[in-house]
Amino acid sequence: MPEQEEFAAPAAAETPQQDGNPQQRDAATDQQPAVAPESTGVAQRDAEVPQVPQQASVPAAETFQEESVQTDSPLTQTAQAEVLQAEALQPQAPPAGVPPFGAQGMGAQGTGAFPVPAWGAWPAVEPKPKRPVPWRWIGAVVTAAAVGAGCAFAVMAPRRTDLPGLQTASDGRYVFAPLTLPTLAAGQDVPSADPAGRHLADIRKLLLPAPQGAVSDHAVTLTDGWLSQSDSLKLTVADSARMDFGQYGWRHTAAESWKTSDGAETKIYLLQFSSQANASTAETTLAEMTGVPTGAATTTLALDDQILTYFKVSHGSTNTWYGIASVRDTVLEIVYTAPSSVGIAPFRQEFSLQTELLE
């Protein structure tokens, strides 16, 4: 126990020697009591270690000079440049009055997606008040549209001639039933497809039916709907008619006649020949129609690709139109007699419809 106290005493005395003067430190060392070595081995080991002479303390001015000299080395300059660069990269403090940016002033996760004021969320926008639905204007528009549609339907539904102010004065044309063609037997061609342009259907079924209100006057003598050859020859004043009929292959003549309420009389004759070419040649002979004065003015009427020729003869208050045309293998003749108050429109109507049936 006495040995431990002697060992601790020098340690307590060494503490104030570090901050004192070198001369005082040496004097304190001389005053320390000698400590007996614990063993011979420890003394021998201490004797082998060379003693490093203690350096005298350097004044503060010399230490500062050495540090300033050492900063001039390349390594020290590089370290200073790195320090300056690090200081430049450090974020600067925001000016006074500007809120800082960070996790609260950036995106939802602080990634810097967009800045948001640090003092809170964006100010709430008050919703605009809903405007009332203009039901009155909507009702007015719907009503106007309904009324306009109704008026348009009311104007377009009836026939034009039934509307006040749009009615056209009648030109005397008749009302005919829808036209129908006879049914051909299996394997028979229509005239337009036949090389000779022949009508293979019964020619009597191709006669124009009488219009509404017309009555048959039996002005033409027929046998089972056919006109005899002698009566057919009376349709022309040409002397060569009999010979031409035989030469061009006359087959038969279908005819009909009727009277209408306007006082007009219509007679239709269909003279059929063996071919379209023969019918076209026979038309020249038949053009000298009975009842047409020599040198009467000739008028032509073009209907599609057909040329119709007619003559007008007046007797007092009566007018008669004589028309003739060659359609396929048939020569068509129409004699229309009407009061002078009736115009030419009904004659042209009948001529056009009968030609359409023969096409």
C-alpha positions in Angstrom: 0.0 0.0 0.0 2.8 2.5 0.7 4.3 1.7 -2.7 1.0 2.6 -4.5 0.9 6.0 -2.9 4.5 6.7 -3.8 3.7 5.7 -7.4 0.7 8.0 -7.7 2.4 11.0 -6.3 4.7 11.7 -9.2 1.7 11.5 -11.6 0.0 14.3 -9.8 3.1 16.4 -9.8 3.7 15.9 -13.5 0.4 17.6 -14.5 1.3 21.3 -13.9 4.7 20.8 -15.6 3.3 20.7 -19.2 2.1 24.4 -19.2 5.1 26.0 -17.4 8.4 27.4 -18.4 11.2 25.0 -19.5 13.4 26.2 -16.7 10.7 25.7 -14.1 9.9 22.3 -15.6 13.6 21.3 -15.1 13.6 22.6 -11.6 10.5 20.7 -10.7 12.1 17.6 -12.1 15.1 18.1 -9.9 12.9 18.3 -6.8 11.0 15.0 -7.5 12.0 12.2 -5.1 13.8 9.3 -6.5 11.6 6.1 -7.0 13.3 2.9 -6.5 12.9 0.5 -9.4 10.6 -2.3 -8.9 12.9 -4.9 -10.4 16.2 -5.2 -12.2 14.6 -6.1 -15.5 12.6 -2.9 -15.7 15.7 -0.8 -15.0 17.7 -2.6 -17.7 14.9 -2.0 -20.2 14.7 1.7 -19.5 18.5 1.9 -19.9 18.3 0.4 -23.4 15.7 2.9 -24.7 17.6 6.1 -26.0 16.6 9.3 -24.3 15.1 11.9 -26.7 16.2 15.4 -25.8 13.3 17.7 -25.1 13.0 20.6 -27.5 12.5 24.1 -26.2 9.1 25.6 -26.8 8.9 27.6 -30.0 7.5 31.1 -29.9 4.0 31.7 -31.4 5.4 33.9 -34.2 7.7 31.1 -35.4 4.8 28.6 -35.4 2.6 30.9 -37.5 5.5 31.4 -40.0 5.9 27.7 -40.5 2.2 27.2 -41.1 2.2 30.0 -43.6 5.1 28.5 -45.4 3.5 25.1 -45.4 0.3 26.4 -47.1 2.3 27.4 -50.1 2.8 23.7 -51.1 0.7 22.2 -54.0 -1.2 19.8 -51.7 -2.3 22.7 -49.5 -3.5 24.7 -52.5 -5.5 21.8 -53.7 -7.1 21.4 -50.3 -8.0 25.0 -50.2 -9.6 24.9 -53.7 -11.7 21.9 -52.6 -12.8 23.8 -49.5 -13.8 26.9 -51.5 -15.7 24.7 -54.0 -17.5 22.9 -51.2 -18.5 26.3 -49.7 -19.8 27.5 -53.1 -22.0 24.4 -53.5 -23.5 24.8 -50.1 -27.1 26.3 -50.4 -27.2 30.0 -49.5 -29.6 31.3 -47.0 -32.7 32.8 -48.6 -33.1 36.6 -48.4 -35.2 38.0 -45.7 -39.0 37.6 -46.3 -38.6 34.7 -48.8 -39.9 31.4 -47.5 -37.3 28.5 -47.6 -37.8 25.6 -50.0 -37.5 22.0 -48.9 -39.7 19.1 -48.1 -42.5 21.6 -47.1 -41.9 24.0 -50.0 -41.5 21.4 -52.9 -43.5 18.5 -54.2 -45.5 16.1 -52.1 -42.3 14.0 -51.4 -39.8 16.9 -51.4 -38.4 16.1 -54.9 -38.6 19.6 -56.2 -41.3 18.9 -58.7 -43.0 22.2 -58.1 -42.8 24.9 -55.5 -45.6 25.3 -52.9 -45.6 28.1 -50.4 -44.1 26.9 -47.1 -46.9 28.5 -45.1 -49.6 26.2 -46.4 -51.6 24.9 -49.3 -52.9 26.9 -52.2 -55.8 29.1 -51.3 -59.1 27.5 -51.9 -61.1 28.7 -55.0 -64.7 29.4 -54.3 -66.9 27.5 -56.8 -68.9 29.6 -59.2 -72.6 29.6 -58.6 -74.6 27.4 -61.0 -76.7 29.2 -63.5 -80.3 28.3 -63.6 -81.4 26.2 -66.7 -83.2 28.5 -69.2 -86.3 26.3 -69.5 -88.4 29.1 -71.0 -85.9 29.5 -73.9 -85.6 25.7 -74.4 -89.4 25.4 -74.5 -89.6 28.3 -77.0 -87.0 26.7 -79.3 -88.7 23.3 -79.2 -92.1 24.8 -79.9 -90.8 26.8 -82.9 -89.1 23.6 -84.3 -92.4 21.6 -83.9 -94.5 24.3 -85.5 -92.0 24.7 -88.4 -91.9 20.9 -89.0 -95.7 20.8 -89.0 -96.0 23.6 -91.5 -93.5 22.0 -93.8 -95.4 18.7 -93.7 -98.7 20.4 -94.3 -97.3 22.1 -97.3 -95.5 19.1 -98.8 -98.1 16.4 -98.1 -100.9 17.5 -100.5 -100.4 17.7 -104.3 -99.0 20.9 -105.6 -102.1 21.5 -107.7 -104.3 21.3 -104.6 -102.5 24.2 -102.9 -104.0 27.7 -103.2 -102.0 29.8 -105.6 -99.9 26.9 -106.9 -102.6 25.2 -108.9 -101.7 25.0 -112.6 -104.4 25.6 -115.2 -105.3 22.3 -116.9 -104.0 21.9 -120.5 -106.5 19.3 -121.3 -104.4 16.2 -120.8 -106.2 13.0 -119.7 -105.7 10.7 -116.8 -104.5 7.2 -117.8 -104.2 4.2 -115.7 -100.6 2.9 -115.1 -99.3 1.3 -118.2 -98.4 -2.4 -118.2 -96.8 -4.6 -120.8 -98.0 -8.1 -121.7 -96.1 -11.1 -120.4 -93.9 -12.8 -123.0 -93.7 -16.5 -123.3 -90.6 -18.3 -122.0 -87.7 -17.8 -124.4 -89.2 -14.8 -126.2 -87.2 -11.6 -126.5 -88.4 -8.1 -126.2 -88.3 -6.1 -129.5 -85.2 -4.3 -128.6 -83.3 -7.6 -128.2 -84.8 -9.2 -131.3 -82.5 -8.9 -134.4 -85.5 -8.0 -136.6 -87.1 -5.7 -134.0 -90.3 -7.8 -134.0 -93.0 -7.7 -131.4 -93.6 -11.3 -130.3 -96.5 -10.4 -128.0 -100.0 -9.9 -129.2 -100.1 -6.4 -130.8 -103.7 -5.8 -129.5 -102.3 -5.9 -125.9 -100.0 -3.1 -126.8 -102.8 -0.6 -127.7 -103.1 2.4 -125.4 -106.1 1.9 -123.0 -108.8 4.6 -122.9 -108.3 7.3 -120.3 -110.6 7.8 -117.4 -114.0 9.1 -118.4 -113.7 8.0 -122.0 -116.2 5.8 -123.8 -115.9 3.6 -126.8 -117.7 5.0 -129.8 -117.3 2.0 -132.1 -116.3 4.3 -134.9 -114.0 1.6 -136.2 -115.3 -1.7 -137.4 -113.3 -4.5 -135.9 -113.3 -8.2 -135.9 -112.1 -9.6 -132.6 -110.0 -6.5 -132.3 -108.5 -6.7 -135.7 -109.1 -4.3 -138.6 -109.5 -6.0 -142.0 -107.0 -5.6 -144.8 -109.5 -3.6 -146.9 -110.1 -1.1 -144.1 -106.3 -0.9 -143.5 -105.7 0.1 -147.1 -108.2 2.9 -146.7 -105.8 4.6 -144.2 -103.7 5.8 -147.1 -104.4 7.4 -150.5 -101.4 6.0 -152.1 -102.1 3.9 -155.2 -99.3 1.5 -154.4 -100.5 0.7 -151.0 -101.9 -2.7 -151.8 -98.8 -3.8 -153.6 -96.6 -2.4 -150.8 -98.5 -4.2 -148.1 -97.8 -7.5 -149.8 -94.2 -6.6 -150.6 -93.3 -5.4 -147.0 -95.0 -8.3 -145.3 -98.1 -6.7 -143.8 -99.4 -9.1 -141.1 -102.4 -7.4 -139.4 -103.8 -4.2 -138.0 -105.0 -3.6 -134.4 -107.2 -0.6 -133.8 -109.4 1.1 -131.2 -111.3 4.4 -130.7 -113.0 6.4 -127.9 -114.5 9.7 -127.0 -113.8 11.9 -124.1 -115.9 14.4 -122.1 -114.3 17.4 -123.8 -115.8 16.4 -127.1 -112.6 14.9 -128.6 -112.4 11.6 -130.5 -109.3 9.4 -130.7 -108.6 6.6 -133.2 -105.4 4.5 -132.9 -104.1 2.1 -135.6 -101.2 -0.3 -135.3 -100.1 -1.8 -138.6 -97.6 -4.7 -138.1 -95.1 -5.8 -140.7 -92.6 -8.6 -140.9 -89.6 -6.6 -139.7 -88.4 -3.3 -138.5 -86.8 -2.5 -141.8 -90.0 -3.2 -143.7 -92.1 -1.2 -141.4 -89.8 1.8 -141.9 -90.2 1.5 -145.7 -93.9 1.1 -145.5 -94.2 4.3 -143.4 -93.4 6.3 -146.6 -96.5 4.9 -148.3 -98.7 5.3 -145.3 -97.5 8.9 -144.7 -100.0 9.8 -147.5 -102.8 9.6 -144.9 -106.4 9.8 -145.9 -107.9 13.1 -144.9 -104.7 15.1 -145.1 -104.7 17.6 -147.9 -101.8 17.6 -150.4 -99.1 20.0 -149.3 -100.2 20.2 -145.7 -97.6 21.5 -143.3 -95.6 18.8 -141.6 -94.5 19.1 -138.0 -92.1 16.7 -136.2 -92.0 15.8 -132.5 -88.9 14.3 -131.0 -89.5 11.8 -128.2 -86.3 10.3 -127.0 -84.8 8.6 -130.1 -88.2 8.6 -131.9 -89.3 11.1 -134.5 -93.1 11.6 -134.7 -94.6 13.4 -137.7 -98.1 14.9 -137.6 -100.3 17.2 -139.6 -103.0 19.6 -138.5 -106.2 20.1 -140.5 -108.9 22.6 -139.4 -112.6 22.4 -140.4 -114.6 25.3 -138.9 -114.5 24.9 -135.1 -112.9 21.5 -135.3 -109.2 20.6 -135.5 -107.9 17.2 -136.6 -104.3 16.0 -136.0 -102.9 13.2 -138.0 -99.8 11.5 -136.6 -97.6 8.7 -137.9 -94.4 7.0 -136.7 -92.5 3.8 -137.2 -91.7 1.9 -134.0 -89.9 -1.4 -134.4 -91.9 -3.6 -136.8 -95.1 -1.5 -136.4 -96.4 1.6 -138.0 -98.4 3.8 -135.6 -101.2 6.1 -136.8 -103.3 8.4 -134.6 -106.2 10.6 -135.7 -107.3 13.0 -133.1 -110.3 15.3 -133.7 -111.3 17.9 -131.1 -113.1 21.2 -130.8 -110.9 24.3 -131.3 -111.1 25.0 -127.6 -109.0 21.9 -127.0 -105.3 22.3 -127.5 -102.7 19.9 -128.9 -101.6 18.7 -125.4 -103.9 15.6 -125.3 -102.8 14.6 -128.8 -99.1 14.7 -127.9 -99.9 12.9 -124.7 -101.6 10.0 -126.5 -98.8 9.9 -129.1 -96.1 9.7 -126.5 -97.7 7.0 -124.3 -98.5 4.8 -127.3 -94.9 5.0 -128.5 -93.7 4.1 -125.1 -95.8 0.9 -125.1 -94.4 -0.1 -128.5 -90.8 0.4 -127.5 
